Amino acid sequence: MVWQPFEVTSPAGGERGIDERAGKAATAGRVHTIVRGADVVTMNDAGTVLHDAAVAIAGERIAAVGAYADLRAEHPEAVVIGDGTGLVTPGYVNAHQHLTGDRLIASCIPDAIDSQDAIFGWAVPVHSAHTGDDDELSATLGAIAAVTNGITCTVEAGTVAHPDRVAAGIRAVGMRATLGQWGWDAEGVPFGGTADEVLGRQAAQLDAMPAGGLVEGWVTLVGHDLMSDDLAVRASELARSRGVGITFHISPHTGDPASYLQRTGRRPLVHLDELGVLGPHVLLAHAVHLDDTELDVALAADVAIASCPWAYLRLAQGFLRHQRHGEFLARGGRLALGCDAENAGDAVDVLRAGALLVGVIRDSASDPFVVNAHDALALATVGGARAIRKADVIGSLEVGKQADVVVHDTAGPQFTPRATDPVRQLVWASDGRSVRHVLVAGRHVVGDGRCLTVDLEALRDEITQRQRRLLDTHG
């Protein structure tokens, strides 16, 4: 269903001056920060956009959304972020991202090789060489890339060897994330184990990272046909019993359907559904090569899908010939956007992914009415939040929700002159590089386009040294 165009309104208000006095740390119920914009795109159910408006933040949550002048007058001691010319949106959700491995060898894997060679000839061996220091540095760098492009919540894809170190990197930056670790019981793979061993590690992680924190534990399996039926069934039940999500890779290319057909006589989603694995708690990574029956199964089971369009194009996986994501969305499926790895999608930019996916869906259908720019922004925000079952917490700018807020700089040529529809201009003319400010849970983590919590420049030498070591180790 096409997201309806927003109604742009101008709330009443008089004062337009900006009080730049610094406020003090927030206390419960006290507004400490006001985020101002020329346009505030709320992504609420009514699709409201407010002009010359602001978001008031108390503690970690949104206290009010309304006219800037009114909020400023009510909270004169609050710090003001934004100069009244920017475009304010909710924080973006990246529903599939590898935070380790590829990050330290970003864009180093050749694109003139088969996707399986890229994964098992390059990425997996590099992952296997990662130390705890590598994992933390990689996650820190990945989180910086995310937040500076407006991503405030990331679902880690399940390729983490040292989850405590990865969580430390994420928390240092101040990003929100769900986090698991390697989960496969195939033979001859790094970080594998028996089903009992894998499930023991997953359960321990859920205990260590309970729901409600900035970094929450999820059950993560590598997926594909690299998990036994026993592991898949028990991992799904673990997630159900603990009230968390489970995510795994499936069918980005034709290999998984062929493998499942040979092993089970059924296509992947049909087989997993028969086992009782699927359900609303499941986030499928990719699910590109589905047939009609699998699409029906996915919708009936209410699974969510994380679509990573740039990865499929980068790895030449047949997305333009066989994607079903547009139909999945049109039939009410919970679809989210992902950026995958830095040798697949490469850029950690959800807006870029959203524009591409919506363009592919429109072109595949030869129909300009099927989806539009508003759908792209919805997938990046409230749609992504629904897919990971966090729409009651994030995804829109509404009172009571977590204060994950993004301000885009509109001074650049891509916003000159300003369009009558700010969402259309944001999606089709810009991308994450226009992000100027980001707040996560009310904390200012990106200012003037740079990370405020971790000094990237101070890490550059170490990043370069670790990249060289990883590449030299594997020739």
C-alpha positions as CSV (number, residue, x, y, z in Angstrom):
1,M,0.0,0.0,0.0
2,V,1.4,3.4,-1.0
3,W,2.2,5.7,1.9
4,Q,-0.2,8.7,1.7
5,P,1.4,12.1,1.0
6,F,1.9,14.1,4.1
7,E,-0.1,17.1,5.0
8,V,2.2,20.0,5.7
9,T,1.0,22.4,8.4
10,S,2.3,25.5,10.0
11,P,1.6,25.4,13.8
12,A,0.9,28.6,15.5
13,G,3.8,30.3,17.2
14,G,5.5,33.7,17.5
15,E,9.1,33.7,18.7
16,R,11.6,32.7,16.0
17,G,14.9,33.5,17.8
18,I,17.2,30.7,19.0
19,D,18.4,30.7,22.6
20,E,21.8,29.0,22.4
21,R,22.4,28.8,26.2
22,A,23.6,25.4,27.3
23,G,21.2,23.4,29.3
24,K,22.2,20.9,32.0
25,A,21.7,17.1,32.0
26,A,18.1,16.0,31.9
27,T,16.2,14.9,34.9
28,A,12.9,12.9,34.7
29,G,10.1,15.0,33.2
30,R,12.3,18.0,32.4
31,V,12.9,19.0,28.8
32,H,16.6,19.5,28.2
33,T,16.8,19.6,24.4
34,I,14.7,21.0,21.6
35,V,15.5,19.9,18.1
36,R,14.3,22.5,15.6
37,G,13.6,22.2,11.9
38,A,12.0,24.1,9.0
39,D,10.1,20.8,8.5
40,V,9.5,18.1,11.0
41,V,8.5,14.8,9.4
42,T,6.8,12.9,12.2
43,M,6.0,9.5,10.4
44,N,3.0,9.2,12.7
45,D,-0.1,7.3,11.4
46,A,-1.5,10.6,10.0
47,G,1.7,11.3,8.1
48,T,2.0,14.7,9.6
49,V,4.7,17.2,8.6
50,L,5.0,20.4,10.7
51,H,6.6,23.6,9.4
52,D,8.8,25.7,11.7
53,A,8.5,23.1,14.3
54,A,10.5,21.2,16.9
55,V,10.8,18.1,19.0
56,A,11.2,18.5,22.8
57,I,13.1,15.9,24.6
58,A,13.0,15.0,28.3
59,G,15.5,12.3,29.4
60,E,15.5,9.6,26.7
61,R,12.0,10.3,25.4
62,I,10.0,12.7,23.3
63,A,8.0,15.1,25.5
64,A,6.3,17.2,22.8
65,V,6.2,17.8,19.1
66,G,4.9,21.1,17.9
67,A,5.6,24.8,17.0
68,Y,9.1,25.8,17.8
69,A,8.1,29.1,19.2
70,D,5.7,27.5,21.6
71,L,8.2,24.9,22.8
72,R,11.0,27.4,23.1
73,A,8.8,29.7,25.2
74,E,7.8,26.8,27.5
75,H,11.4,25.5,28.0
76,P,13.7,28.5,27.8
77,E,16.6,26.7,29.5
78,A,16.7,23.8,27.0
79,V,19.5,23.5,24.5
80,V,18.4,24.0,20.9
81,I,19.8,21.8,18.2
82,G,19.2,22.9,14.6
83,D,18.9,26.4,13.2
84,G,15.4,26.3,11.8
85,T,16.4,25.5,8.2
86,G,17.0,21.8,8.4
87,L,14.7,18.8,7.8
88,V,13.9,16.7,10.9
89,T,13.0,13.0,10.7
90,P,12.9,10.0,13.0
91,G,16.1,8.0,13.3
92,Y,16.6,5.3,10.6
93,V,16.5,1.6,11.1
94,N,19.1,-0.7,9.4
95,A,17.6,-4.2,9.7
96,H,20.6,-6.1,8.5
97,Q,24.3,-5.1,9.0
98,H,27.5,-7.0,9.5
99,L,29.3,-4.9,12.1
100,T,32.5,-7.0,12.1
101,G,34.7,-8.6,9.4
102,D,34.0,-6.6,6.3
103,R,34.2,-3.3,8.1
104,L,38.0,-3.4,8.4
105,I,38.4,-4.4,4.8
106,A,35.7,-2.2,3.4
107,S,35.4,-2.3,-0.4
108,C,38.5,-4.5,-0.7
109,I,36.8,-7.6,-2.0
110,P,36.8,-7.6,-5.8
111,D,33.4,-7.3,-7.5
112,A,34.5,-9.4,-10.5
113,I,34.1,-12.7,-8.6
114,D,31.2,-15.0,-7.7
115,S,29.2,-14.0,-4.7
116,Q,30.0,-17.3,-3.0
117,D,33.7,-16.8,-3.5
118,A,33.3,-13.3,-2.1
119,I,31.7,-14.7,1.1
120,F,33.5,-18.0,1.7
121,G,36.8,-17.1,-0.1
122,W,37.2,-13.7,1.5
123,A,34.7,-12.6,4.2
124,V,34.5,-15.8,6.3
125,P,38.4,-16.3,6.4
126,V,38.8,-12.6,7.4
127,H,36.1,-13.1,10.1
128,S,38.0,-16.1,11.4
129,A,41.1,-14.1,11.9
130,H,39.4,-11.4,14.0
131,T,40.6,-10.9,17.5
132,G,38.4,-9.3,20.2
133,D,40.2,-6.0,19.5
134,D,39.3,-6.3,15.8
135,D,35.7,-6.9,16.6
136,E,35.4,-3.9,18.9
137,L,37.2,-1.6,16.5
138,S,35.2,-2.9,13.6
139,A,31.9,-2.4,15.5
140,T,33.0,1.1,16.6
141,L,33.8,2.1,13.0
142,G,30.6,0.6,11.7
143,A,28.5,2.4,14.3
144,I,30.2,5.7,13.4
145,A,29.4,5.1,9.8
146,A,25.8,4.3,10.7
147,V,25.0,7.3,13.0
148,T,26.6,9.8,10.8
149,N,24.2,8.7,8.0
150,G,21.2,9.0,10.4
151,I,20.9,5.3,11.4
152,T,20.0,5.1,15.1
153,C,19.1,1.4,15.3
154,T,20.9,-1.5,13.7
155,V,20.1,-5.2,13.6
156,E,23.5,-7.0,13.6
157,A,23.5,-9.8,11.1
158,G,24.8,-12.6,13.3
159,T,28.5,-12.8,12.5
160,V,30.1,-11.7,15.8
161,A,32.7,-13.7,17.7
162,H,33.1,-11.4,20.7
163,P,29.7,-9.9,21.5
164,D,30.8,-8.2,24.6
165,R,33.5,-6.3,22.7
166,V,31.1,-5.4,19.9
167,A,28.6,-4.2,22.4
168,A,31.3,-2.0,23.9
169,G,32.0,-0.4,20.6
170,I,28.3,0.2,19.9
171,R,27.7,1.8,23.3
172,A,30.8,4.0,23.0
173,V,29.3,5.5,19.8
174,G,25.8,5.6,21.3
175,M,23.9,3.7,18.7
176,R,20.9,1.4,19.4
177,A,21.3,-2.2,18.3
178,T,20.2,-5.8,18.5
179,L,23.1,-8.2,18.8
180,G,23.7,-11.9,18.5
181,Q,26.7,-14.0,17.5
182,W,27.8,-16.7,15.2
183,G,25.1,-19.5,15.0
184,W,25.7,-22.5,12.8
185,D,26.3,-26.2,13.3
186,A,27.7,-27.0,9.9
187,E,31.0,-28.8,9.6
188,G,34.3,-27.1,8.8
189,V,33.1,-23.5,9.6
190,P,34.8,-21.0,12.0
191,F,32.9,-20.2,15.3
192,G,30.6,-23.2,14.8
193,G,29.6,-25.9,17.3
194,T,26.9,-28.4,18.0
195,A,23.3,-27.3,18.3
196,D,23.6,-27.5,22.1
197,E,26.8,-25.3,22.1
198,V,25.3,-22.7,19.8
199,L,22.1,-22.4,21.7
200,G,24.0,-22.2,25.0
201,R,26.0,-19.3,23.7
202,Q,22.8,-17.6,22.4
203,A,21.0,-18.0,25.7
204,A,23.9,-16.6,27.6
205,Q,23.9,-13.6,25.4
206,L,20.2,-12.9,26.0
207,D,21.0,-13.0,29.7
208,A,23.9,-10.6,29.3
209,M,22.0,-8.1,27.1
210,P,18.4,-8.0,28.3
211,A,15.6,-6.1,26.6
212,G,15.3,-2.4,27.4
213,G,19.0,-1.5,27.1
214,L,20.6,0.4,24.2
215,V,22.1,-2.9,23.0
216,E,19.7,-5.8,23.3
217,G,20.3,-9.5,22.7
218,W,18.7,-11.4,19.8
219,V,19.0,-14.9,18.6
220,T,21.1,-15.0,15.4
221,L,21.8,-17.8,13.1
222,V,23.9,-17.7,9.9
223,G,21.1,-19.4,8.2
224,H,21.2,-20.5,4.5
225,D,21.4,-24.3,4.5
226,L,24.2,-24.1,7.1
227,M,21.9,-24.8,10.1
228,S,20.5,-28.2,11.0
229,D,16.7,-28.5,11.4
230,D,17.3,-29.2,15.1
231,L,19.2,-25.9,15.5
232,A,16.7,-23.9,13.5
233,V,13.7,-25.3,15.5
234,R,15.3,-24.9,18.9
235,A,16.7,-21.4,18.2
236,S,13.3,-20.2,17.1
237,E,11.7,-21.6,20.2
238,L,14.4,-19.9,22.3
239,A,13.6,-16.6,20.7
240,R,9.8,-17.1,21.2
241,S,10.2,-18.1,24.9
242,R,12.4,-15.1,25.6
243,G,10.3,-12.6,23.7
244,V,13.1,-11.5,21.4
245,G,13.6,-11.6,17.7
246,I,15.6,-14.2,15.6
247,T,17.2,-13.4,12.3
248,F,19.0,-15.5,9.7
249,H,20.1,-15.4,6.0
250,I,18.0,-17.1,3.4
251,S,17.8,-17.2,-0.4
252,P,19.7,-14.1,-1.5
253,H,20.6,-16.1,-4.6
254,T,19.5,-19.5,-6.0
255,G,21.9,-21.6,-3.9
256,D,19.6,-22.0,-0.9
257,P,16.5,-23.2,-2.8
258,A,18.6,-25.7,-4.7
259,S,20.3,-26.9,-1.5
260,Y,17.0,-27.3,0.4
261,L,15.3,-29.0,-2.5
262,Q,18.1,-31.6,-2.7
263,R,18.2,-32.2,1.1
264,T,14.5,-32.0,2.0
265,G,12.5,-32.1,-1.2
266,R,11.0,-28.7,-0.2
267,R,11.9,-25.1,-0.8
268,P,13.5,-23.3,2.2
269,L,10.5,-21.3,3.6
270,V,8.1,-24.2,3.0
271,H,10.5,-26.5,4.9
272,L,11.1,-24.1,7.8
273,D,7.4,-23.4,8.1
274,E,6.6,-27.2,8.3
275,L,9.2,-27.4,11.1
276,G,7.4,-24.5,13.0
277,V,10.4,-22.2,12.7
278,L,8.6,-19.2,11.2
279,G,6.5,-16.6,12.9
280,P,6.2,-12.9,13.8
281,H,9.4,-13.1,15.8
282,V,11.4,-14.0,12.6
283,L,13.3,-11.5,10.6
284,L,14.5,-13.1,7.3
285,A,17.6,-11.5,5.8
286,H,17.2,-11.2,2.0
287,A,14.5,-13.8,1.0
288,V,15.0,-12.7,-2.6
289,H,14.5,-16.0,-4.5
290,L,11.1,-17.0,-3.3
291,D,8.5,-18.8,-5.4
292,D,4.7,-18.2,-5.1
293,T,4.2,-20.7,-2.4
294,E,7.1,-19.3,-0.3
295,L,5.7,-15.8,-0.6
296,D,2.3,-17.0,0.6
297,V,4.0,-18.8,3.5
298,A,6.0,-15.7,4.5
299,L,2.8,-13.6,4.6
300,A,0.8,-16.2,6.4
301,A,3.5,-16.7,9.1
302,D,3.9,-12.9,9.4
303,V,7.6,-13.0,9.1
304,A,9.5,-9.8,8.4
305,I,12.1,-9.4,5.6
306,A,15.2,-7.2,5.5
307,S,15.8,-6.2,1.9
308,C,19.4,-5.1,1.1
309,P,19.1,-4.0,-2.6
310,W,22.6,-2.6,-3.0
311,A,24.1,-6.0,-1.9
312,Y,22.2,-7.9,-4.5
313,L,23.3,-5.6,-7.2
314,R,26.9,-5.5,-6.0
315,L,27.0,-9.3,-5.9
316,A,25.0,-9.8,-9.0
317,Q,22.5,-12.1,-7.3
318,G,19.6,-11.7,-9.7
319,F,17.5,-9.2,-7.7
320,L,16.2,-7.3,-10.8
321,R,15.0,-10.6,-12.3
322,H,13.4,-12.2,-9.3
323,Q,12.7,-10.0,-6.3
324,R,9.4,-10.4,-4.6
325,H,9.8,-7.6,-2.1
326,G,7.4,-5.2,-3.9
327,E,4.7,-7.8,-3.9
328,F,5.4,-8.8,-0.3
329,L,5.0,-5.1,0.7
330,A,1.9,-4.6,-1.4
331,R,0.3,-7.6,0.3
332,G,0.9,-6.2,3.8
333,G,4.2,-7.8,4.6
334,R,6.6,-6.3,7.1
335,L,9.5,-5.1,5.0
336,A,12.6,-3.3,6.3
337,L,15.8,-2.0,4.7
338,G,19.3,-3.3,5.3
339,C,22.8,-2.2,4.2
340,D,24.5,-5.6,4.7
341,A,28.3,-5.7,4.6
342,E,30.9,-3.2,3.4
343,N,31.8,-5.6,0.6
344,A,28.2,-6.1,-0.5
345,G,26.1,-3.0,0.0
346,D,29.3,-1.1,1.0
347,A,27.7,2.2,2.0
348,V,26.0,2.1,5.4
349,D,23.2,4.4,4.3
350,V,19.5,3.4,4.7
351,L,18.2,6.3,2.7
352,R,20.3,5.3,-0.3
353,A,19.0,1.7,0.0
354,G,15.4,3.0,0.3
355,A,15.6,5.0,-2.9
356,L,17.0,2.1,-4.8
357,L,14.5,-0.4,-3.5
358,V,11.5,1.8,-4.3
359,G,12.9,2.6,-7.7
360,V,13.4,-1.1,-8.5
361,I,9.8,-1.9,-7.4
362,R,8.4,1.0,-9.5
363,D,10.3,0.0,-12.5
364,S,9.6,-3.7,-12.2
365,A,5.9,-3.0,-12.0
366,S,6.1,-0.3,-14.7
367,D,3.8,1.6,-12.4
368,P,4.6,5.0,-10.9
369,F,1.7,4.6,-8.5
370,V,2.7,1.4,-6.8
371,V,5.2,3.0,-4.3
372,N,6.8,6.4,-3.9
373,A,9.3,8.4,-1.9
374,H,7.1,8.4,1.1
375,D,7.2,4.6,1.1
376,A,11.0,4.7,1.0
377,L,11.1,6.9,4.1
378,A,8.5,4.8,5.8
379,L,10.6,1.7,5.2
380,A,13.6,3.5,6.7
381,T,11.7,4.6,9.8
382,V,8.4,3.3,11.1
383,G,8.3,0.4,8.7
384,G,11.7,-0.8,9.8
385,A,10.6,-0.4,13.4
386,R,7.5,-2.6,12.8
387,A,9.6,-5.2,11.1
388,I,11.8,-5.6,14.2
389,R,8.8,-5.3,16.5
390,K,9.9,-2.0,18.0
391,A,7.3,0.4,16.6
392,D,6.1,1.2,20.1
393,V,9.5,2.5,21.0
394,I,11.1,4.0,17.8
395,G,10.3,4.8,14.2
396,S,8.2,8.0,14.5
397,L,8.4,11.3,16.3
398,E,5.6,10.9,18.8
399,V,5.2,11.8,22.5
400,G,6.5,9.0,24.7
401,K,8.7,7.3,22.2
402,Q,12.5,7.2,22.5
403,A,14.1,10.4,21.2
404,D,15.9,9.0,18.1
405,V,16.0,12.1,15.9
406,V,17.9,13.2,12.8
407,V,18.4,16.6,11.3
408,H,19.4,16.9,7.7
409,D,21.3,20.0,6.5
410,T,19.3,21.6,3.6
411,A,21.9,24.2,2.6
412,G,23.4,22.1,-0.1
413,P,22.6,22.2,-3.8
414,Q,20.4,19.0,-3.6
415,F,18.0,21.0,-1.5
416,T,18.2,24.3,-3.4
417,P,15.5,25.4,-4.1
418,R,13.4,23.7,-1.4
419,A,10.7,21.5,-2.9
420,T,7.1,21.6,-1.9
421,D,7.4,18.0,-0.7
422,P,10.4,17.7,1.6
423,V,10.2,13.9,1.7
424,R,10.3,13.6,-2.1
425,Q,13.4,15.8,-2.2
426,L,15.1,14.0,0.7
427,V,14.6,10.5,-0.9
428,W,15.3,11.3,-4.6
429,A,17.8,14.1,-4.4
430,S,19.8,13.4,-1.2
431,D,21.1,10.6,1.0
432,G,22.7,10.1,4.4
433,R,25.5,12.5,3.6
434,S,23.2,15.4,4.3
435,V,22.8,14.4,8.0
436,R,24.0,17.1,10.3
437,H,22.7,16.1,13.8
438,V,21.6,12.8,15.3
439,L,20.2,12.1,18.8
440,V,19.8,8.5,20.1
441,A,17.7,8.1,23.2
442,G,18.0,11.9,23.8
443,R,21.8,11.9,23.6
444,H,23.5,14.1,21.0
445,V,25.8,11.7,19.1
446,V,26.3,13.5,15.8
447,G,26.9,17.2,15.6
448,D,27.8,19.3,12.5
449,G,28.1,16.0,10.6
450,R,30.7,14.3,12.8
451,C,30.5,11.8,15.6
452,L,30.6,13.5,18.9
453,T,31.2,10.4,21.1
454,V,34.2,8.8,19.4
455,D,37.1,10.6,17.7
456,L,37.4,8.9,14.3
457,E,40.6,10.6,13.5
458,A,42.3,9.1,16.6
459,L,41.4,5.6,15.3
460,R,42.7,6.0,11.7
461,D,46.2,4.6,12.2
462,E,45.0,1.6,14.1
463,I,42.3,0.9,11.5
464,T,44.9,1.0,8.7
465,Q,47.2,-1.3,10.6
466,R,44.5,-3.8,11.3
467,Q,43.3,-3.8,7.7
468,R,46.8,-4.6,6.5
469,R,47.2,-7.4,9.0
470,L,43.9,-9.0,8.0
471,L,44.6,-8.7,4.3
472,D,48.2,-9.9,4.6
473,T,47.1,-12.9,6.7
474,H,45.0,-14.2,3.8
475,G,47.2,-13.1,1.0
